[in-house]
Amino acid sequence: MADEVRVAVCSRSFSKNTVLRKELLAAYKNVTFNDSGLQLEGDNLIAFLQDHDKAITALETINEDILIKLPELKVIGKYGVGLDMIEMEAMRKYGVRLGWVGGVNRRSVSELVIAFAVNMLRYVGVANNEVRSGIWRQLMGGQLSGRTVGIIGCGHVGKDLVKLLEPFGCKVLVNDILDYPDFYKLHNIEAVSLPELMANSDVVSVHVPLNESTCGILNREILSLMKSSAILINVARGGLVDELALKEMLKNKLLAGAAFDVFAAEPPLDSELLLLPDFLATPHIGGSSEEAVLAMGRAAIKGLEINSLPEINHQLT
């Protein structure tokens, strides 16, 4: 009975959303929301989840240290698309099932990439700061139209970004461990090696998950292949880019600019990087449009209902 099932909502943004609260409470009567707004981790996360049968998690780390102390927990509905914070082997070991939908926030993220690209190419942020400080000069930027855009990772967000770029007439280079020949042919995309993409793109946008194979994928050596006139955008995950190497490149004018929505440590700790005039930072808002929040929340609610399915890691369709 839904009335007897106890649900914990770890996510702060889900907990604050009146629409999602109403929809979840229509399905489950016994719900604990994160109304305190705490960032739950370690013992605090365990205490919050104790005595609950199901949970909705977002960026909380779910591993064996957590699950071993939560014998009642049987289902997690994932709020958001990243799975790098969930230890799947531990989920299987303790019989906790996962309800997850990939790409539900794709348009929110891909639109932010477009915003970043135009902002950086036209020096919007720099110009805004100068006007506010009393400086009035017309900065000569460039257009996104006709540029070569390199997309690292052509999954849900990467594919959506390709579609958004079409009106700009951009040449698109893609690097992915998987091959999507039909999609590439349909959208006139060229699949290339990572070094080739880095060397030939005016704008590079990263769209891969964070795992053992991708951690530090854009290291100092790979970053050094970029044109000095190029910009780098990361709205995927912190830890993919060597932020120290990036800072040195920006300081030495070896790269025109960078825009990051994600960082290895959040909030980011390197104030020197954040204050560089050719660096733009946002606080992990890629998937935080009103529309995306509702889509992710509804997917998480639906994900709570997979307890009768045989799969542990189940992608809802």
KOLMARPA-19777 format. One record per residue: residue in one letter; x, y, z of N, C-alpha, C in turn. Coordinates in steps of 0.1 Angstrom, whole numbers, padded with zeros to 4 digits, always signed. Each point is the difference from the previous one (the first is absolute). Layout:
KOLMARPA-19777
AXYZXYZXYZ ...
***
This chain:
KOLMARPA-19777
M+0008-0012+0000-0008+0012+0000+0009+0013+0000 A-0004+0009-0009+0008+0013+0000+0000+0007+0013 D-0011-0001+0007-0001+0007+0013+0010-0005+0010 E+0004-0013-0002+0010-0006+0010+0014+0002-0004 V+0003+0003-0013+0013+0002-0005+0006+0013+0004 R+0012+0000+0005+0006+0012+0005+0011+0005-0010 V-0002+0012-0005+0009+0006-0010+0008+0012+0005 A+0013+0000-0003+0008+0011+0004+0005+0008-0012 V-0002+0013+0000+0005+0008-0012+0012+0008+0005 C+0012-0005-0006+0012+0007+0004+0002+0013-0007 S-0004+0001-0012+0002+0012-0008-0006+0012+0006 R+0008+0011+0001-0006+0013+0005-0009+0007-0010 S+0004-0001-0013-0008+0007-0010-0014-0007-0002 F+0000-0014+0000-0012-0007+0000-0009+0004+0012 S+0006+0000+0012-0007+0003+0012-0006+0013+0000 K+0006+0010-0007-0005+0014+0000-0011+0002-0011 N-0001-0010-0009-0009+0002-0012-0014-0004+0004 T-0009+0009+0000-0014-0002+0005-0007-0010-0009 V+0002+0001-0013-0006-0010-0010+0004-0014+0003 L+0013-0002+0001+0005-0014+0002-0004-0005+0014 R+0000+0008+0010-0005-0004+0013-0014-0005-0001 K-0009+0008-0006-0014-0004-0002-0001-0013-0007 E+0007-0002-0011-0001-0012-0008+0005-0012+0008 L+0011+0001+0007+0005-0011+0008-0009-0003+0011 L-0006+0010+0007-0009-0003+0011-0013-0006-0004 A-0003+0002-0013-0012-0006-0006+0002-0016-0001 A+0013-0004-0001+0003-0014-0002+0004-0006+0013 Y+0006+0007+0009+0005-0005+0013-0004+0010+0011 K-0005-0005+0010-0004+0008+0011+0011+0002+0011 N+0009-0009+0001+0010+0001+0010+0014+0004-0006 V+0002+0013-0001+0011+0006-0007+0008+0009+0009 T+0013-0002+0000+0009+0009+0007+0008+0009-0010 F-0002+0013+0000+0007+0009-0009+0012+0006+0007 N+0009+0004-0008+0012+0007+0005-0003+0015+0001 D-0009+0003+0010-0004+0014+0001+0010+0008+0007 S+0010-0006+0007+0010+0008+0006+0011+0005-0010 G-0001-0005-0012+0009+0005-0010+0015-0005+0002 L+0002-0010+0008+0014-0005+0002+0005-0008-0012 Q+0013+0001-0002+0007-0008-0009+0003-0013+0007 L-0007-0011-0004+0001-0012+0008+0011-0009-0005 E+0008-0004+0009+0012-0009-0003+0004-0008+0013 G+0006-0011-0002+0005-0008+0011-0011-0003+0011 D+0004+0002+0012-0009-0003+0011-0013+0008-0001 N+0000+0012-0004-0012+0008-0002-0010-0006-0010 L+0006-0005-0011-0008-0007-0010-0006-0013+0005 I+0008-0008+0007-0005-0012+0006-0011+0003+0010 A+0001+0010+0008-0010+0003+0010-0013+0004-0007 F+0002+0008-0011-0012+0005-0007-0008-0012-0007 L+0008-0010-0005-0006-0011-0007-0005-0011+0009 Q+0004-0001+0012-0003-0011+0008-0015-0001+0002 D-0005-0013+0000-0014-0003+0002-0009+0004-0012 H+0006+0002-0011-0007+0002-0013+0001-0011-0009 D-0010-0003-0007+0000-0011-0010+0005+0004-0014 K-0003+0013-0003+0004+0005-0013+0006+0014+0002 A+0007+0004-0010+0007+0013+0000+0001+0006-0013 I+0000+0014-0001+0003+0007-0012+0013+0007+0003 T+0010-0003-0008+0013+0006+0002+0005+0008-0012 A+0009+0009+0002+0005+0009-0011+0015-0001-0001 L+0007+0009+0007+0015+0000+0000+0006-0007+0012 E-0009-0007+0008+0005-0007+0012+0008-0012-0004 T+0011-0003+0007+0008-0012-0003-0006-0012+0007 I-0004-0010-0008-0006-0012+0005+0010-0011-0003 N+0007-0005+0011+0010-0011-0002-0003-0010+0011 E+0010-0010+0001-0002-0011+0010+0000+0005+0014 D+0008+0010+0003+0000+0006+0014-0014+0005+0004 I-0007+0005-0010-0014+0005+0003-0010-0011+0000 L+0000-0009-0010-0010-0010-0001+0001-0011+0011 I+0012-0003+0005+0001-0010+0010-0008+0004+0013 K-0002+0013+0002-0007+0004+0012-0015+0004-0003 L-0004-0004-0012-0014+0003-0003-0007-0013-0005 P-0002-0009+0008-0006-0013-0004-0015+0001-0005 E-0007+0011+0004-0014+0002-0004-0001+0005-0015 L+0011+0007-0004-0001+0007-0013+0000-0010-0012 K-0010+0001-0008-0001-0010-0011+0000+0006-0014 V-0004+0013-0001-0001+0006-0013+0005+0014+0000 I+0008+0004-0010+0004+0014-0001-0005+0005-0014 G-0008+0011+0001-0003+0007-0013+0009+0012-0002 K+0007+0000-0011+0011+0009-0003-0005+0013-0005 Y+0002+0011+0007-0003+0013-0004+0012+0006-0007 G-0001+0001-0013+0012+0004-0008+0005-0011-0008 V+0010+0003-0009+0004-0011-0010+0013-0006+0003 G+0009+0006+0008+0013-0005+0003-0001-0012+0010 L+0008-0010-0003+0001-0012+0009+0013-0002+0007 D+0009+0010-0002+0014-0002+0005+0000+0000+0016 M-0011+0005+0006+0000+0000+0015-0006-0012+0006 I-0005-0009-0009-0006-0013+0005+0009-0011-0003 E+0004-0008+0010+0008-0012-0001-0009-0012-0004 M+0000-0003-0012-0009-0010-0005+0002-0014+0006 E+0013-0004+0002+0003-0013+0006-0006-0001+0014 A+0001+0011+0007-0006+0000+0014-0016-0001-0001 M-0005+0007-0010-0015-0001-0002-0004-0015-0002 R+0007-0006-0009-0003-0015-0002+0002-0008+0012 K+0011+0002+0007+0004-0008+0012-0011+0001+0010 Y-0006+0012+0002-0010+0002+0011-0014+0000-0006 G-0002-0004-0012-0013-0002-0006-0008+0013-0001 V+0006+0011-0002-0007+0013-0002-0001+0003-0014 R-0012+0002-0005-0003+0002-0014+0000+0015-0003 L+0003+0002-0013+0002+0014-0005-0010+0003-0011 G-0007+0011+0002-0009+0005-0011+0007+0013-0005 W+0003+0000-0013+0008+0010-0006-0004+0003-0014 V+0000+0012-0005-0003+0004-0013+0011+0008-0005 G+0007-0004-0011+0010+0008-0006-0005+0012-0009 G+0007+0011+0002-0003+0011-0010-0012+0008+0003 V-0007-0001+0011-0012+0008+0002+0002+0015+0001 N+0013+0004+0003+0003+0014+0001+0008+0005-0012 R+0000-0008-0011+0009+0003-0011-0001+0014-0006 R-0013+0005-0002-0001+0013-0006+0004+0011+0010 S-0002-0001+0012+0005+0010+0010+0015+0001-0001 V+0007-0011+0000+0015+0000-0001+0005+0005-0013 S-0006-0005-0011+0005+0005-0013-0002+0014-0003 E-0011+0006+0005-0003+0014-0001+0011+0008+0008 L+0004-0005+0011+0010+0007+0008+0013+0001-0008 V+0003-0011-0007+0012+0000-0009+0000+0011-0010 I-0012+0001-0007-0001+0011-0009+0001+0014+0006 A-0005+0001+0012+0001+0013+0007+0015+0003+0004 F+0007-0011+0004+0014+0002+0003+0008+0004-0012 A-0003-0007-0011+0008+0002-0012-0002+0014-0005 V-0012+0005-0001-0003+0013-0005+0006+0011+0010 N-0002-0003+0013+0006+0009+0010+0015+0002-0002 M+0007-0011-0001+0014+0000+0000+0005+0006-0013 L-0006-0003-0011+0005+0005-0013-0003+0015-0002 R-0010+0005+0007-0004+0014-0002+0005+0008+0013 Y+0007-0007+0009+0005+0007+0012-0011+0007+0008 V-0012-0007+0001-0011+0006+0007+0003+0003+0014 G+0005-0010+0007+0003+0001+0014+0011+0011+0003 V+0010+0001-0008+0011+0010+0001-0006+0014-0002 A-0008+0001-0011-0006+0013-0003-0009+0005+0011 N-0008-0009+0005-0009+0003+0011+0007+0006+0012 N+0011-0007+0004+0008+0004+0011+0007+0014-0002 E+0004+0002-0012+0006+0013-0004-0010+0011+0001 V-0011-0002-0006-0011+0011+0001-0003+0003+0014 R-0002-0010+0009-0003+0002+0014+0011+0008+0007 S+0012-0002-0005+0011+0007+0007+0004+0013-0006 G-0009+0005-0010+0002+0013-0006+0008+0000-0013 I+0004-0012-0005+0008-0001-0012-0010-0002-0012 W+0001+0009-0010-0008-0001-0012+0008-0002-0012 R+0002-0013-0004+0007-0003-0013-0007-0011-0007 Q+0000+0000-0013-0006-0010-0008+0010-0011-0002 L-0002-0012+0006+0008-0011-0002-0003-0007-0013 M+0010-0004-0007-0002-0007-0013+0000-0015+0002 G-0011-0006+0001-0001-0015+0001-0003-0006-0013 G-0003-0013+0001-0003-0008-0012-0013-0007+0001 Q-0006-0004-0011-0013-0007-0001+0002-0015+0002 L-0010-0007+0005+0000-0014+0001-0003-0006-0014 S-0007+0007-0008-0004-0005-0013+0013-0003-0008 G+0000-0012-0007+0011-0003-0008+0012-0006+0007 R+0000+0000+0013+0011-0005+0007+0001-0016+0000 T+0011-0005+0003+0002-0015+0002-0002-0003+0015 V-0010-0008+0003-0003-0004+0013+0004-0015+0003 G+0008-0002+0009+0003-0014+0004-0008-0004+0012 I-0006-0012-0001-0009-0005+0010+0006-0013+0005 I+0005+0000+0012+0006-0013+0006-0011-0007+0008 G-0005-0011-0006-0011-0007+0005-0013+0003-0007 C-0005-0009-0008-0012+0002-0008-0012-0008+0005 G-0002+0001+0013-0012-0007+0007-0012+0009-0001 H-0008+0000+0010-0013+0008+0000+0003+0015-0002 V+0009+0005+0008+0002+0015-0001+0008+0003-0013 G+0010-0008-0003+0008+0003-0012-0009+0000-0013 K-0009-0010-0001-0009+0000-0011-0009+0012-0001 D-0005+0004+0012-0009+0011+0000+0007+0013-0003 L+0013+0001+0004+0008+0012-0003+0002+0001-0016 V+0002-0012-0006+0002+0000-0014-0012+0006-0007 K-0012-0003+0005-0012+0005-0006-0001+0016+0002 L+0004+0004+0012-0001+0015+0002+0010+0007-0008 L+0011-0006-0004+0010+0007-0007-0003+0001-0015 E-0009-0008-0005-0003+0000-0014-0004+0014-0006 P-0008+0008+0007-0003+0013-0006+0012+0009-0001 F+0010-0003+0008+0013+0009+0000+0009-0004-0011 G-0003-0011-0007+0009-0004-0012+0013-0004+0005 C+0002-0006+0012+0013-0004+0005+0004-0014-0006 K+0013-0001-0002+0006-0013-0003+0001-0007+0013 V-0005-0013+0001+0001-0007+0013+0009-0012-0001 L+0009+0000+0009+0009-0012+0002-0004-0007+0013 V+0000-0013+0000-0004-0008+0011+0010-0010+0004 N+0002-0002+0013+0008-0012+0004-0008-0007+0011 D-0002-0013-0002-0007-0008+0009+0005-0015-0001 I-0001-0007+0011+0005-0014+0000-0010-0009-0007 L-0013+0005-0002-0010-0007-0008-0001+0007-0013 D-0006-0008-0010-0001+0005-0013-0015+0002-0003 Y-0004+0011-0006-0013+0003-0003-0001+0004-0015 P+0003-0009-0009+0002+0003-0014-0013+0006-0007 D-0012-0005+0004-0012+0006-0006-0002+0014+0004 F+0002+0003+0013-0001+0013+0005+0010+0010-0006 Y+0012-0005-0001+0011+0008-0006-0003+0004-0014 K-0005-0010-0008-0003+0002-0014-0012+0010-0001 L-0010-0002+0008-0012+0009-0001+0003+0014+0003 H+0010+0002+0009+0003+0014+0004+0014+0005-0005 N+0005-0007-0010+0013+0004-0006+0011+0002+0010 I+0002-0009+0009+0010+0000+0011+0012-0008-0004 E+0011+0005+0004+0013-0008-0002+0005-0005+0013 A+0001-0014+0001+0006-0006+0012+0015+0000-0002 V+0007+0005+0011+0014+0001-0001+0006-0005+0013 S+0014-0001+0000+0007-0003+0013-0001+0012+0009 L+0003-0002+0013+0000+0011+0010+0010+0010-0004 P+0013-0004-0003+0010+0010-0003-0004+0008-0012 E-0006-0006-0010-0004+0007-0012-0011+0010+0003 L-0010-0004+0008-0010+0009+0004+0005+0012+0008 M+0009-0002+0009+0006+0011+0008+0007+0010-0009 A+0007-0005-0009+0009+0008-0009-0008+0008-0010 N-0012-0004-0004-0006+0006-0011-0013+0007+0004 S-0004+0000+0013-0013+0007+0004+0002+0014+0005 D-0009+0008-0003+0000+0014+0005-0007+0000+0014 V-0010-0009+0001-0007-0002+0013+0000-0015+0003 V+0005-0003+0012-0001-0014+0005-0009-0001+0012 S-0010-0010-0001-0009-0002+0010+0000-0014+0005 V+0000-0002+0013+0002-0013+0006-0013-0006+0004 H-0003-0013-0004-0012-0006+0004+0001-0015+0003 V+0010-0003+0008+0002-0014+0004-0002-0002+0015 P-0004-0012+0004-0002-0002+0015+0014-0001+0006 L+0000+0001+0014+0013-0001+0007+0001-0014+0005 N+0010-0007-0005+0003-0014+0005+0015-0002-0001 E+0004-0012+0002+0015-0003+0000+0006+0003-0014 S-0007-0002-0010+0005+0002-0014+0000+0014-0004 T-0008+0009+0006-0001+0014-0004+0006+0010+0010 C+0003-0005+0012+0006+0009+0010+0013+0006-0005 G+0001+0013-0001+0012+0007-0005+0002-0002-0014 I-0010-0002-0008+0001-0003-0014+0006+0012-0008 L-0004+0012+0005+0006+0012-0006+0011+0005+0009 N+0012-0007-0001+0011+0003+0008+0009+0011-0007 R+0011+0003+0006+0009+0011-0005+0004-0003-0015 E+0003-0012-0003+0005-0003-0013-0011+0002-0011 I-0012-0005+0004-0012+0001-0010-0004+0015-0001 L+0000+0007+0011-0004+0014+0000+0009+0008-0009 S+0013-0004+0000+0010+0008-0007-0002-0001-0015 L-0008-0009-0005-0003-0001-0014-0009+0010-0005 M-0007+0007+0009-0011+0010-0004+0006+0012-0006 K-0007+0006-0009+0004+0013-0006+0000+0011+0011 S+0009+0010-0001+0000+0010+0009-0013+0009-0001 S-0007-0001-0011-0012+0008-0002-0012-0008+0004 A+0001-0012+0005-0011-0009+0003-0005+0002+0014 I-0013-0004+0003-0005+0000+0013-0005-0014+0004 L+0001-0003+0013-0004-0013+0005-0012+0001+0010 I-0009-0009-0002-0013+0001+0008-0001-0014+0007 N-0003+0000+0013-0002-0012+0007-0013+0002+0008 V-0011-0007-0004-0012-0001+0007-0004-0014+0004 A+0011-0009-0001-0003-0014+0003+0003-0004+0014 R+0013-0001+0004+0004-0004+0014+0013+0006+0003 G+0002+0004+0012+0013+0004+0005+0009-0012+0000 G+0013+0002-0001+0009-0012+0000+0004-0004-0014 L-0007+0005-0010+0003-0004-0014+0012+0008-0005 V+0001+0012+0005+0010+0010-0005+0011+0003+0011 D+0012+0001-0004+0011+0004+0009-0002+0015+0002 E-0006+0004+0011-0003+0014+0002+0013+0009+0002 L+0010-0006+0006+0013+0007+0001+0006+0003-0013 A+0001-0010-0009+0005+0002-0013-0008+0010-0008 L-0013+0000+0002-0009+0009-0007+0003+0014+0005 K+0002+0002+0013+0002+0014+0005+0014+0005-0006 E+0010-0008-0001+0012+0004-0005-0001+0004-0015 M-0008-0007-0007-0002+0003-0014-0007+0013-0002 L-0010+0003+0008-0007+0012+0000+0009+0012+0004 K+0007-0002+0010+0009+0011+0005+0011+0003-0011 N+0004-0010-0007+0011+0002-0010-0006+0003-0014 K-0013+0002-0001-0006+0003-0013+0001-0011-0010 L+0001-0012+0005+0001-0012-0009-0014-0005-0003 L-0010+0006+0005-0014-0004-0002-0008+0013+0001 A-0010+0002-0008-0007+0012+0000-0010+0001+0012 G-0005-0011+0004-0010+0001+0011-0005-0014+0004 A-0007+0000+0011-0006-0013+0004-0012+0004+0009 A-0010-0009-0001-0012+0002+0008-0004-0014+0006 F-0001+0000+0013-0002-0012+0008-0013+0001+0009 D-0008-0010-0001-0011-0001+0009+0002-0010+0011 V+0011-0008-0001+0004-0011+0009+0014+0001+0003 F+0004-0005+0012+0014+0001+0005+0003-0013+0008 A+0013-0002+0001+0005-0012+0007-0005+0001+0015 A+0001+0012+0006-0005+0002+0013-0011+0011-0001 E-0012-0003+0006-0011+0010-0001-0005+0003+0014 P+0000+0013+0003+0004+0012-0008+0015-0001-0003 P+0004+0006-0011+0015+0000-0004+0008+0008+0010 L+0013-0005+0002+0009+0006+0010+0010+0009-0006 D+0002+0000-0014+0011+0007-0006-0006+0014-0004 S+0002+0010+0010-0005+0013-0003+0007+0007-0011 E+0013-0003-0002+0008+0006-0011-0006-0004-0013 L-0004-0012-0002-0007-0004-0013-0013+0007-0001 L-0008+0000+0010-0013+0006-0001+0000+0015-0003 L+0011+0007+0004+0001+0014-0003+0006+0004-0013 L+0005-0010-0007+0006+0003-0013-0011+0007-0010 P+0003+0010-0007-0010+0007-0008-0006-0009-0011 D+0008-0009-0005-0004-0009-0011-0005-0014+0005 F-0004+0000+0012-0006-0012+0006-0014+0003+0005 L-0010-0008-0004-0014+0002+0005-0004-0012+0008 A-0006+0002+0011-0004-0011+0009-0014+0002+0004 T-0007-0012+0001-0014+0000+0005-0001-0012+0010 P-0009+0000+0010+0000-0009+0011-0008-0013-0003 H+0004-0008-0010-0006-0013-0004-0015+0002-0002 I-0003+0009-0010-0014+0003-0003-0004-0006-0013 G+0008-0008-0007-0003-0005-0013-0014-0007-0001 G-0003-0008+0010-0013-0007+0000-0010+0006+0008 S+0001+0013+0003-0008+0006+0010-0011+0010-0006 S-0003-0002-0012-0011+0008-0005-0013-0005+0006 E-0010+0008+0000-0013-0004+0006-0006-0012-0007 E+0002-0001-0013-0005-0011-0008+0007-0013+0003 A+0014+0001+0002+0008-0011+0002-0002-0006+0014 V-0002+0009+0010-0002-0004+0014-0013-0008+0000 L-0011+0004-0006-0012-0008+0000+0002-0013-0007 A+0007+0000-0012+0002-0013-0007+0008-0010+0009 M+0011+0005+0006+0008-0008+0008-0007-0005+0013 G-0008+0009+0006-0008-0004+0011-0010-0011-0003 R-0007+0002-0011-0010-0010-0004+0006-0014-0003 A+0012+0001-0006+0007-0013-0003+0004-0007+0013 A+0004+0008+0010+0004-0005+0013-0012-0007+0007 I-0011+0007-0001-0012-0005+0006-0004-0014-0007 K+0000+0000-0013-0003-0012-0007+0011-0011+0003 G+0012+0004+0003+0010-0009+0003-0002-0007+0013 L-0008+0005+0009-0003-0007+0012-0008-0012-0002 E-0006-0001-0011-0010-0011-0003+0006-0013-0006 I+0014-0001-0001+0006-0011-0007+0003-0012+0009 N-0005+0000+0012+0003-0010+0010-0005-0014-0004 S-0009-0001-0010-0005-0013-0004+0008-0005-0012 L+0009+0008-0005+0008-0004-0012+0012-0008+0004 P+0005-0009-0009+0011-0008+0003+0014+0007-0001 E+0001+0011-0007+0012+0007-0002+0004+0009+0012 I+0012+0000+0003+0005+0010+0010+0001+0014-0006 N+0008+0000-0011+0002+0013-0006-0010+0001-0012 H-0011+0007+0002-0010-0001-0011-0002+0014-0005 Q+0001+0002-0013-0003+0013-0006-0014+0000-0004 L-0008+0009+0005-0014+0001-0003-0002+0006-0014 T-0010-0004-0007-0003+0005-0013-0014+0005-0001 
***
